[in-house]
Amino acid sequence: MSQKVVVAGVGMIPFMKPGQNETYVAMGEQAVRLALADAGVGYESIQQAYASYIYGDSTSGQRALYNVGMTGIPVINVNNNCASGSTALYLANQAIASGMAEVVLAVGFEQMNPGALGDTFHDRPSPADLFLRQTERVPEAAGLPAALRIFGSAGLEHMKRFGTPLDTFAKIRAKASRHAANNPKSVFRKVVTAEEVLADQVLWPGVMTRLMACPPTCGAAAVVLCSEAYAKRHGLDGSVWIAGQALTTDGPETFGDDLRNIAGYSMSRAAAQQVYEQAGLGAEDVNLVELHDCFAHNELLTYEALGLCPEGGAQKFVDDGDNTYGGRYVVNPSGGLLSKGHPIGATGLAQCTELVQQLRGQAEQRQVEGARVALQHNIGIGGACVVTLYRND
């Protein structure tokens, strides 16, 4: 029997452009203090901590947490590419569900530099080399930054298979901006139209403009999980709980003929299926979703991977407005990675923060009416995918 795990506290700081931020130490400390205050517990109650980041030296997690307290607890540093934050959450959830701990902290932070992402070490194989090798089947992708090549190739695969037009991706980006306009923690709050997205700087002719890609961002977020029993004993808010969670990695199909899979399509679908089975629910039961829209193309692919619409049905899903307020689901009410920002280590925990606030009815202008079931999706190329389902009922 596993213990029921509740989300007792969440916290995040406003995301910022590189150069406008404080250090990762200051950002991480602020997010942790917000989550602790939200939970109503002191740091001395935390029994384990998982710290997520990818741009930082070893034990950066300890350095950020030592400003909050030095209690001798285990601090584990987590690097799982862009899924790092949700991987920290996954480990914290496991620790409680297994009975190893009752109160666990997950914190994520990132102090990023401007510009496209790249490898840190150039004297050894890149973790992305197998993925980039697949993009060689798309000659026009040669010379582009790695992430753009991978996600652009995956989006192009969908365009070729299903006739998806470029303006569908532009509509997704415009939707993100409308949602972010109501989120004071988003780095970009300017509303843009689909026409403005299409008219922006071209990164890959016929495939992507600059506004379809998320920006490097700095920020931090933190989450306090505890067992349901602990919440009851100490009078904590146990209304939001984790009904299902799965972490998957790539299977052999990733390097097959379908380029959607190099961007995480197959592992996202597998994780979602596991979570629905655990929770005894389906996509039709979900009210809102925070998913990994590092590129507008990946948001579209993920609609289908999570079962929000049929395979090949994403264009109609977008055109019908089923990804926003008034439609079937509200996808990325926070503004998502495209507008809220993507400080990599913090992203998964920021997604959790948004969904918990929504399920508590605390999202103010972004509030999704009647929200009771929320789905989270966070991926990292190389690869890892974490899908989490939350309930408040």
Buried (B, 14 or more C-beta within 10 A) or exposed (E): EEBBBBBBBBBBBBBBBBEEBBEBBBBBBBBBBBBBEBBBBEBEBBBBBBBBBBBBEEEBBBBBBBBBBEBEBEBBBBBBBBBBBBBBBBBBBBBBBEEEBBBBBBBBBBBBEEEEBEEEEEEEEBEBEBBBEBBEEBEBBEEBBBBBBBBBBBBBBBBEEBEBEBBBBBBBBBBBBBBBBBBEBBBBBEBBBBEBBBEBEEBBEEBBBEBBBBBBBBBBBBBBBBBBEBBEEBEBBBBBBBBBBBBBBBEEBBBEEBBBBBBBBBBBBBBBBBBBEBBEBEBEBBBBBBBBBBBBBBBBBBBBBBBBBEBEBBBEBBEEEBBBBEBBBBBBBBBBBBBBBBBBBBBBBBBBBBBBBBBBBEBEEBBBEEBBBBBBBBBBBBBBBBBBBBBBE
